[in-house]
Amino acid sequence: EGGKPNTRTVFRPGCKTALRFLGLFSTQHVFTAAQATYTDNILRNLDPDRSIFTSVTHRDLVPHHDFDSSAKVGKDLSLLQVKDARSLLFDDRLRNFTPQPQN
């Protein structure tokens, strides 16, 4: 906590512009299995004034959620209190769609 980040992150060209554009007609949330320190390091560069993402949820905020890599739990969008029918989840792990199979 409060230490120097031990990761290096490179954003694709146009990433910040695309997120800001999408924010004109969508509400964006971050829901990650990463720890708070890693998430904060990324957002410090991606969204320093916290104007892009409405909320940020990481594993330190959802202690009852099992983020064990062998678990089949997934990311439950109801924790974000968003309307499921109008939500999109982008993720690289199929198991994270388990709570919302229609997504």
C-alpha positions in Angstrom: 0.0 0.0 0.0 1.4 3.4 -1.0 4.4 1.7 -2.6 5.7 2.0 -6.1 3.8 0.0 -8.7 5.6 -3.2 -9.6 3.8 -3.5 -13.0 4.0 -1.8 -16.3 0.9 -1.2 -18.3 0.7 -0.1 -21.9 -2.6 1.0 -23.3 -3.6 0.4 -26.9 -3.7 3.5 -29.1 -7.0 5.2 -28.9 -8.1 3.3 -25.7 -8.8 6.4 -23.6 -10.5 8.2 -26.5 -12.7 5.1 -27.1 -13.7 4.8 -23.5 -14.6 8.5 -23.2 -16.6 8.3 -26.4 -18.5 5.2 -25.1 -19.2 7.1 -21.9 -21.3 9.6 -23.9 -24.1 7.0 -24.2 -23.2 4.3 -21.6 -22.4 3.9 -18.0 -19.1 2.1 -17.5 -18.0 0.0 -14.5 -14.8 -1.8 -13.7 -15.3 -5.3 -12.2 -12.1 -7.1 -11.7 -10.6 -10.0 -9.8 -7.5 -8.0 -9.3 -6.5 -6.6 -5.9 -7.2 -2.9 -5.1 -3.5 -1.9 -5.4 -3.2 -3.3 -8.9 -6.6 -1.8 -9.9 -5.6 1.6 -8.5 -2.3 1.5 -10.4 -4.1 0.9 -13.7 -6.9 3.5 -13.1 -4.3 6.1 -12.0 -3.2 6.1 -15.7 -6.4 5.2 -17.5 -8.9 7.3 -15.6 -7.0 9.6 -13.2 -9.9 11.9 -12.5 -12.4 9.0 -12.3 -14.6 10.5 -15.0 -14.8 7.4 -17.2 -15.9 4.7 -14.8 -19.0 5.1 -12.6 -17.8 2.4 -10.1 -14.8 0.2 -9.5 -15.3 -3.2 -7.9 -12.3 -5.4 -7.1 -11.8 -8.5 -5.0 -10.9 -6.5 -1.9 -14.4 -5.0 -2.0 -16.2 -8.3 -2.4 -14.6 -10.5 0.2 -17.3 -13.2 0.1 -16.8 -13.6 -3.6 -14.5 -16.5 -4.4 -12.0 -15.2 -6.9 -10.0 -18.5 -6.8 -8.8 -19.3 -10.3 -10.1 -22.8 -10.0 -13.6 -21.7 -8.9 -16.5 -21.6 -11.3 -18.1 -18.6 -9.6 -17.9 -15.8 -12.2 -18.7 -12.1 -11.9 -22.1 -11.3 -10.6 -23.3 -8.1 -12.2 -26.0 -7.8 -9.6 -23.3 -6.7 -7.2 -23.0 -3.5 -9.4 -26.8 -2.8 -9.1 -27.2 -2.4 -12.9 -30.0 -3.6 -15.1 -29.0 -7.0 -16.3 -31.0 -6.8 -19.6 -29.0 -3.6 -20.6 -25.5 -4.8 -19.4 -22.5 -6.1 -21.4 -19.7 -7.9 -19.7 -16.4 -8.1 -21.6 -14.0 -10.7 -20.1 -11.4 -13.1 -21.3 -12.5 -15.9 -19.0 -15.7 -17.9 -19.9 -16.4 -18.8 -16.2 -16.9 -15.1 -15.4 -20.2 -15.2 -17.5 -21.7 -18.0 -15.3 -24.0 -15.7 -13.2 -25.3 -14.1 -16.5 -25.3 -16.9 -19.1 -27.4 -14.7 -21.5 -24.6 -12.0 -21.6 
